[in-house]
Amino acid sequence: MSGSKYAQVENRNNQRLDELANKLSSFRNINSEIGEQAEADNALLTNLGGHFDSLLNNIKDSSTRLTRSMNAGKGIWKMVGLALLAFFIFYILFKVF
């Protein structure tokens, strides 16, 4: 091979290597950005999961307190119901007669 042909092939190879290096650098940057975004998304999901767990616990606690208060007030609700029933009976009796 002559020297000039060898130099042309060598220059073409160098250009291709430079292009390949640039593409590889771009892929590394993209990979790094994807990794950073994945870590940020993972942290967000972990935080969101913690908030949902807290919300679920608050709802369970509220439901338990509501159930307890409703069970504790059964006698009161019976009294209110009887008072309303008596009121409507007297109202109907006085209205009819």
C-alpha positions in Angstrom: 0.0 0.0 0.0 1.3 3.4 -0.9 1.8 6.0 1.8 -1.0 8.3 0.7 -3.5 5.5 0.4 -2.5 4.4 3.9 -2.9 7.9 5.2 -6.4 8.2 3.7 -7.5 4.9 5.2 -5.9 6.0 8.5 -7.8 9.4 8.4 -11.1 7.6 7.6 -10.6 5.2 10.5 -9.8 8.2 12.8 -12.9 10.0 11.7 -15.0 6.9 12.3 -13.4 6.4 15.7 -14.2 10.0 16.6 -17.8 9.6 15.5 -18.0 6.4 17.4 -16.5 8.1 20.5 -19.0 10.9 20.2 -21.9 8.5 19.9 -20.6 6.5 22.9 -20.3 9.7 24.9 -23.9 10.6 23.9 -25.1 7.2 25.0 -23.3 7.5 28.3 -24.9 10.9 29.0 -28.3 9.5 28.1 -27.7 6.5 30.3 -26.6 8.8 33.2 -29.7 11.0 32.8 -32.0 8.0 32.7 -30.4 6.7 35.9 -30.7 10.0 37.7 -34.4 10.3 36.6 -35.1 6.7 37.7 -33.6 7.4 41.1 -35.6 10.6 41.4 -38.8 8.7 40.4 -38.0 6.0 42.9 -37.6 8.5 45.7 -40.8 10.1 44.7 -42.7 6.8 44.7 -41.2 5.9 48.1 -42.3 9.2 49.5 -45.7 8.8 48.0 -46.0 5.3 49.4 -45.2 6.6 52.9 -47.9 9.3 52.5 -50.5 6.7 51.4 -49.5 4.5 54.4 -50.0 7.4 56.7 -53.4 8.2 55.1 -54.5 4.6 55.4 -53.6 4.5 59.1 -55.4 7.8 59.7 -58.5 6.5 58.0 -58.4 3.2 60.0 -58.0 5.2 63.2 -60.9 7.5 62.3 -63.1 4.5 61.5 -62.2 2.8 64.7 -63.0 6.0 66.7 -66.3 6.4 64.8 -67.3 2.8 65.4 -66.5 3.2 69.1 -68.4 6.4 69.5 -71.4 4.9 67.6 -71.4 1.8 69.8 -71.0 3.9 73.0 -74.0 6.1 71.9 -76.5 3.3 71.1 -78.5 4.1 74.2 -78.7 7.8 73.3 -79.8 7.0 69.7 -82.6 4.7 71.1 -83.7 7.5 73.4 -83.8 10.0 70.5 -85.7 7.6 68.4 -88.3 6.9 71.1 -88.6 10.7 71.8 -89.2 11.3 68.0 -91.7 8.4 67.9 -93.6 9.8 70.9 -93.6 13.3 69.4 -95.1 12.1 66.1 -97.7 10.0 67.9 -98.8 12.9 70.0 -98.7 15.2 67.0 -101.0 12.8 65.0 -103.3 12.3 68.0 -103.7 16.1 68.6 -104.1 16.8 64.9 -106.8 14.1 64.4 -108.8 15.0 67.5 
